[in-house]
Amino acid sequence: MSSNSKISQEVARRRTFAIISHPDAGKTTLTEKLLLFAGAIQIAGSVKARKAERHASSDWMEIEKQRGISVASSVMQMEYRDCVINLLDTPGHQDFSEDTYRVLTAVDAAVMVVDAANGIEPQTERLLKVCRARNTPILTFINKLDREVREPLELIGEIESHLEMDCIPFTWPVGMGRQFSGIYDLTKDQMRMFNRANPSKSGSAEDEFIPDLSNPLLTERCPDTIGKAREEIELIQLATPDFDHAAFLDAKQTPVFFGSAVYNFGVQELLDALVEYAPPPGAREAIERTIEPSEPKFTGVVFKVQANMDPAHRDRVAFVRVSSGKFERGMRLRVARTGKDIRPNNPVSFLSQRRDLVDEAYAGDVIGIPNHGVLHLGDVLTEGEKLHFTGLPFFAPELFQTVEVKDPLRSKQLHTGLTQLGEEGAIQVFKPQIAGGTLLLGAVGQLQFEVVAHRLKTEYGVDAILGPSRYNLARWVTSSNPQALRKFLDANISNIAYDVVDAPAFLVSSQAQLRVAQELHPDIQFHVMREQGGQIFAESH
């Protein structure tokens, strides 16, 4: 087999997707159960058992284990049905939305987890807009049917109105809460029975399956629930269009699955659909040209940087999504931003805390490259070609705090910690243009400050003092006229600060102050978003 044929064959096996949801919808639990079904782990951790020795396999940071929430994205690779699955678990909390948005640039599909009691929630809606903007195919998993929840028809209607796409139920719940009897698989015309006597045994190959919706045995086994389910299934079969794979790939249809992740129920149906219908890696647009996944030469993009995944070694790992070609350990790669070459000799794949050395990888795979600050967010790695990808977003902060160190002798550690946390996107760090000015932290949400303070203390040994700031708003500034930009920066020196990539930002305390600056300086563009990778600015306001 030629090397090109081998690459094409391996690309066709890849499925790379993210799991997105509002906090507490069960996203991390679903991640655990997908890993369980794929045979990647033997025991699923519980995110609720915060004091237990086990925690969710995808939550590795100490603060995540204490709080029982995900505050950083995790990457996991596994094999299932001859497919290589790259699963990216994202933070559900809106305060960490930037990390989630950047992860969504590295996937080919997404699984949306919906709490059946709450329906579509604000954070879910924001993430869906990002997916829709990128035409990312979405599969929907409606979770927690083992509880008393909202009616499935009502949930379907709400999802359709928010997503503006057709919901195509692949499974349908029979009952809910104490009367939850199981799910009916509309594609296979069979009912998977829920083991109410021993729920923890449900969701496995040992489950009982009853074929044919009109089977009298279903009436006998589910006397209180099957009648209503039959009516609902008949209604949705009449009212919904047939599943169209092309429409799904265009983000115009979403297959819908019901279940209970905590009891493993309905998870296998979702995993099978991911393998069968989610797209393999596709072409990626660089500024210079379109990159095809089956190209013989390697290209990859750093979409995430994480410091101190292994606190014992103070490491720093760049997460690289392979865009084309074949990666081989020790190969010479060029960093397009700097023009310098690197040879990754110890690249890794992940299963949460566990790392495996990677000898080769293909388009769609995510590899971790340990480095000491050489690789930044948005960096493009190639075999020599100079390419630039855009799309990794940084949003203008809405919250600011000053940061100082309790012990002046730890100032160097504070600077190191903030530089690394800023470069990985955990927080935005601004250095005022005025010499001697106190460093500023910018965040989208308050919880980011708490996480950074915790990480500074536990990972860098720094007790940081966070204080109030007079700023409430930031806009990155650019101009097609370099002289006009220089004049603006000099005239507003007390309101200018530079971020980790030395991009200038204009910091103000009110919208009124921003409007005045915009009127006085028409040659200056004020941006609410900065894209890493090509330094493209967008959305001037």
VENLIN-V561294 format. One line per field, one symbol per residue. ss: DSSP state (A for helix, B for strand, O for the rest). phi: phi as a letter, one per 40 degrees, with the letter a starting at -180 (. if undefined). A space follows every 50 residues. Layout:
# VENLIN-V561294
ss=???
phi=???
This chain:
# VENLIN-V561294
ss=OOAAAAAAAAAAABBBBBBBBOOOOOAAAAAAAAAAAOOOOOOOOOOOOO OOOOOOOOOOOAAAAAAOOOOOOBBBBBBBOOBBBBBBBOOOOAAAAAAA AAAAOOOOBBBBBBBOOOBOOAAAAAAAAAAAAOOOBBBBBBBOOOOOOO OAAAAAAAAAAAAOOBBBBOBBBBOOAAAOOBBBBOOOOBBBBOOOOOAA AOOOOOOOBBBOOOOAAAAAAOOOOAAAAAAAAAAAAAAOOOOOAAAAAO OOBBBBBBOBAAAOBOAAAAAAAAAAAOOOOOOBBOOOOBBOOOOOOOBB BBBBBBBOOOOOOOOBBBBBBBBBOBBBOOOBBBBOOOOOBBBOOOOBBB BOOBBBBOOBBBOOOBBBBBOOOOOOOOOBBBOOOOOOOOOBBBBOOOBB BBBBBOOAAAAAAAAAAAAAAAAOOOOBBBBBOOOOOOOBBBBOOAAAAA AAAAAAAAAAOOOBBBBBOOOOBBBBBBOOOAAAAAAAAAAOAAABBBOO OOOBBBBBOOAAAAAAAAAAOOOOBBBBBBBBOOOOBBBBO
phi=.cccccccccccccbbabbbacdgchccccddccccccgcbcbccbcccc ccccbddcbbcdcccccgbcbacbbbbabafgbcbbbbcbcccccbcdcc dccccbbbaabcbbcccbgcbdcdccccccccccfccbbbbcbgccbcbc cccccccccccccfaccbccbacbgafcbcbibbcccbfabccccccadc ccgbccccbbcgccddcccccbccbccccccccccccccbcccbcccccc gbbbcbbbibccbgcgccccccccccbcccdbcbcbccacbcccdcccba bcbabbcgcbdcbfcabccbcccagbcbdgccbbcccbgccbbccbcbbb bfccbbcccaabdhcbbbbcabgcbbdgcbbbciccbbbbhccbcdcbbb acbbbcbdcbccccccccccccccgcabbbbdccdgccdbbbacaccccc cccccdcccbgbccbcbcbccbabbcbaacbdcccccccccbdcbbabcc bgccbbbbbaccccccccccbccbcbbcabbchgfcbbfca
